[in-house]
Amino acid sequence: MKPIYQITTFSKYLFLLLFNGHLEQPNNHSTVFLKIRRGCFILCLFSICLSCKNKSENTPQQDTPAWIDKVGAENAIIKDTVYFVNDFGGIGDGKTINTEAIQKAIDKCAENGGGTIAFKPGTYLSGSIFIKKNIHFKIGKNVTILGSQDINDYKEIDTRVAGIEMKWPAALINVSNQENVIIDGEGLIDGQGKVFWDYYWDLRKNEYEPKGLRWIVDYDAKRPRTILISDSKNIALKDLNIQKAGFWTVHVLYSEKITVDGLIIKNNIGGHGPSTDGIDIDSSKWVLIQNCDIDCNDDNFCLKAGRDWDGQRVNRPTEYVVIRNCIARKGAGLFTLGSETAGSIRHVYVSNIKGLGTSNGLNIKSALTRGGTVEDISLQNIQMDSVKTFVKISMNWNPSYSYSKLPEGYDIDSIPIHWKKLLKEVPASKGIPTFKNISLSNIDVKGAEKAMNVKGLENSIIENISLNDVHIEAKTAGGISYSKDWNLENVSIKTEDKSEITLNNTEGIHFNTP
């Protein structure tokens, strides 16, 4: 019998420090280099933590929230019985479609009360598979799971995508309405996503944008996620290597007690795919993300809670989330909140993160039809290098995507249901989002293009924001508007153009610079 991954704290990292090596990308099928890389990754992060701690010994720090030890998957018992996919007709030649064989192995394992699903070395092409409760799905050394490039190999399911519930292709690997599942291994999951990237860009540029349909193309261009955890509890993703997602890489939806630990995500191989987010937590709670390294072409780590009328109908928050000891490389946001904020996002703790070249450090975005509240957000011990903007906050984000308008010539009665959901009017009183009670402490930013780009609204002021021991080097300072009650303690901003933060329609912005 084996336990689901128990969440430990510092002792886990001390063990990993025993490994030594370099930070080059490993061969995905090399156990030795994988361990070396992960060991050095933790050693690097541990050094960052010590550096941040020493630098800020004389600076008051916030206490960690009382709920922090409650996040993540809990203990569970999984049988030791192993079911090899190859015994159910699986062929690892990289050409044979193995969806049915893998599902047969899963179903038999579940029928017998659970156990481990394993593969003999090889490359296994597959469409959507659905993992069931009490199963350890192991992608071992010298095993590659290839996502099919035929969208018809991904069964359409009832799900939520980009904030609305609709029919959409299932992910490559799905955990839906299940509990007590482990997915791990030293092999590779390759989404082979470029065909879906190209499909999206062609549809958007050559058909939808010319027709005034930019707002709906992301929903009509159906693409597979790599991993979906939906309506589930006690699920652990551990030490996975994932690349070239067709759409979002890991989507955690309507779930609780989830651990995502040690994932290496590389989506910028062979191109830059649209919407290839790293990890999206969507209307879920008690989630732990740690020791992950993400290189993608959209948000690296992102929290969501539904959009517009449909998101307010569902009205489920994302809350009690911890993200720690991670690296964000290329992407749209080291840490993003939104733009889907309808159900609210709260009680979030982010610490010991390094951003290397991602577009924005803290990125909070919403729109005038989203609604919801973003509050009780804490970021501590963060290092950023070569980001575009340290803090970017917008309540009117990406209008051509955020606001739906049916062009002339379309009959409202004959359009798809998901179009109607996005077109359903949200009263102004319910559409305005609220951002408040956000703290950032012990943060170093180098090589940024802009320090701050913060834009509230006249009828929704961004309030109660604290920055403590924050040091920024940027080309220009940027500005803060429609905000109040900000406390900036020991904050330095050095700019190439010698500019200072501009304040517009603000009150109670208190600077205490070193």
C-alpha positions, 0 to 999 in steps of 0.5 A, spaced: 500 500 500 502 506 498 500 513 501 498 519 496 503 524 497 504 527 504 505 535 504 511 536 508 515 543 509 522 544 510 525 537 511 523 535 504 527 541 501 533 538 505 533 532 502 533 534 495 539 539 497 543 532 497 543 532 489 548 537 486 549 539 478 547 544 473 541 547 471 541 545 463 535 542 461 535 535 462 534 529 457 526 527 459 528 520 460 534 521 464 533 519 471 540 522 473 539 528 470 532 529 472 534 528 479 540 533 479 536 538 475 530 538 481 536 538 486 539 544 484 533 547 482 531 547 490 538 549 492 537 555 488 531 557 491 533 555 498 539 560 497 534 565 494 530 564 501 536 565 505 538 571 501 531 574 502 531 573 509 538 576 511 536 582 507 530 583 511 532 581 518 531 588 520 524 589 516 518 587 519 515 581 515 507 579 515 506 572 519 504 566 514 496 565 514 493 560 520 490 556 514 497 555 510 498 548 513 491 545 511 492 546 503 494 540 499 492 533 498 491 529 504 493 522 506 490 516 502 491 509 501 492 506 494 493 499 493 500 496 490 497 492 484 500 494 478 496 494 471 501 495 465 497 498 459 501 494 454 497 488 457 491 491 455 493 492 448 497 498 449 503 499 443 508 504 445 511 505 437 509 513 437 504 511 432 498 507 434 492 510 438 492 508 445 486 511 448 482 505 448 488 500 451 489 506 456 482 506 458 481 499 459 487 498 464 484 504 468 477 501 468 480 494 470 484 497 476 478 501 478 473 495 478 478 492 482 479 497 488 485 501 485 492 500 484 498 503 479 497 504 472 504 503 468 507 503 461 513 499 459 518 504 455 515 507 449 512 512 446 504 512 447 499 516 442 493 518 446 486 522 446 482 523 452 483 518 458 479 519 464 483 516 471 478 514 476 479 514 484 484 510 488 489 510 482 496 512 481 497 513 474 505 513 473 509 515 467 515 512 468 522 513 465 523 512 458 515 513 457 512 519 453 505 520 452 503 523 446 497 527 445 493 526 439 493 532 434 486 530 431 481 534 436 476 528 434 480 524 439 478 528 445 471 527 447 467 533 448 464 534 455 461 539 460 466 543 463 468 550 464 473 554 459 475 561 460 470 563 465 464 560 462 461 553 462 460 550 455 461 543 451 469 543 450 474 537 448 476 533 454 483 534 456 489 529 454 489 526 462 482 528 466 480 527 473 473 528 473 469 527 479 474 523 483 478 522 489 485 520 491 489 520 485 496 520 484 499 522 477 507 522 477 513 520 473 520 521 470 517 521 463 514 526 458 507 528 457 508 532 450 501 535 448 504 536 440 500 543 441 502 546 435 497 544 430 492 547 435 496 553 435 496 554 428 489 553 427 487 558 433 491 564 429 488 562 422 481 562 425 482 568 429 486 573 423 483 570 417 475 569 419 473 572 426 477 578 427 474 581 420 467 579 422 468 583 429 468 576 432 474 577 436 470 576 443 468 569 441 474 566 437 477 563 443 471 559 445 470 557 438 477 555 437 477 548 441 483 546 443 485 540 448 488 542 455 493 537 457 491 535 464 484 537 467 482 536 475 475 537 475 470 536 481 475 532 485 478 532 491 485 529 494 489 529 487 496 530 487 500 531 481 508 530 482 514 531 478 511 531 471 515 533 465 510 537 460 511 540 454 507 543 448 500 544 451 495 545 445 491 550 450 492 550 458 497 546 461 494 544 468 487 546 469 484 545 476 476 546 476 471 546 482 476 542 486 479 542 493 485 539 497 489 539 490 497 538 490 501 540 484 508 539 486 515 539 482 512 540 475 516 542 469 512 545 463 515 547 457 510 550 452 515 555 448 518 549 444 517 550 436 513 556 437 509 560 442 502 557 443 496 562 444 493 561 451 498 556 453 497 557 461 502 554 465 497 552 472 490 555 472 486 554 479 479 555 477 473 556 483 477 551 487 480 551 494 485 548 499 490 548 493 498 547 494 503 549 488 510 548 489 517 547 486 514 548 479 518 551 473 514 554 468 516 556 461 509 558 457 506 563 452 501 566 457 500 566 464 505 562 468 501 561 475 493 564 474 487 564 479 480 564 476 473 564 478 468 565 472 467 571 468 461 575 466 453 573 467 455 565 467 461 566 472 456 570 477 451 565 476 456 559 478 459 564 484 464 559 486 470 563 489 478 561 488 480 561 495 486 558 500 491 557 495 499 557 496 504 558 491 511 557 493 518 555 491 517 556 484 520 559 477 516 563 472 520 564 465 517 566 459 509 568 460 504 573 461 504 573 468 509 570 474 502 571 478 496 573 475 489 574 478 483 574 473 481 576 468 475 571 470 474 574 477 466 573 478 466 568 483 472 572 487 479 570 489 481 571 496 486 568 501 492 567 497 499 566 499 505 566 494 512 566 497 519 564 494 518 565 487 523 567 482 521 571 475 525 570 469 523 574 463 515 573 464 511 579 462 508 582 469 510 580 476 503 581 479 498 581 474 491 583 476 486 584 471 478 584 470 473 587 466 467 592 467 462 586 466 466 581 470 464 583 478 467 579 484 472 581 489 480 580 489 482 580 496 487 578 502 493 576 497 500 576 500 506 576 496 513 575 500 520 573 498 520 574 490 525 576 485 524 578 478 529 579 473 527 582 466 520 583 467 516 588 463 512 590 469 513 589 476 505 590 478 500 591 473 493 592 475 487 593 470 479 593 471 478 594 464 483 589 461 483 587 453 476 590 451 476 587 444 476 580 448 472 582 454 466 585 451 461 581 447 457 584 441 454 581 436 455 584 429 449 585 424 447 580 420 447 575 426 440 572 428 440 572 436 436 565 436 440 561 431 447 562 435 450 557 439 449 557 447 456 559 449 455 565 445 448 567 448 452 566 455 457 571 453 452 576 450 447 576 456 448 583 459 451 584 466 448 590 470 453 595 471 452 594 479 454 587 479 459 588 473 464 592 477 470 588 480 473 590 487 481 589 488 483 590 496 487 588 501 493 586 498 500 586 500 507 585 497 514 584 501 521 583 501 521 583 493 527 585 488 526 587 481 531 588 476 531 590 469 524 591 468 521 596 463 516 599 468 515 599 475 507 600 476 501 600 471 496 601 476 489 603 474 483 603 478 476 606 476 472 612 479 467 607 482 472 602 484 478 604 487 484 600 489 485 600 496 489 598 502 495 596 498 502 595 502 509 594 499 514 593 504 521 592 503 521 592 495 526 595 491 525 596 483 530 597 478 526 599 471 526 604 465 521 608 467 516 608 474 509 608 471 503 610 475 498 609 480 490 611 479 484 611 482 487 608 488 487 610 496 490 607 502 497 605 500 502 604 504 509 603 501 515 602 507 522 602 505 520 602 497 526 604 492 524 605 485 531 607 481 529 608 473 533 610 467 529 616 465 529 619 472 522 618 473 517 618 479 511 614 480 505 619 477 499 619 482 492 621 479 486 621 483 489 618 489 488 619 496 492 616 502 498 614 498 504 614 503 511 613 501 517 611 506 523 611 502 530 609 504 
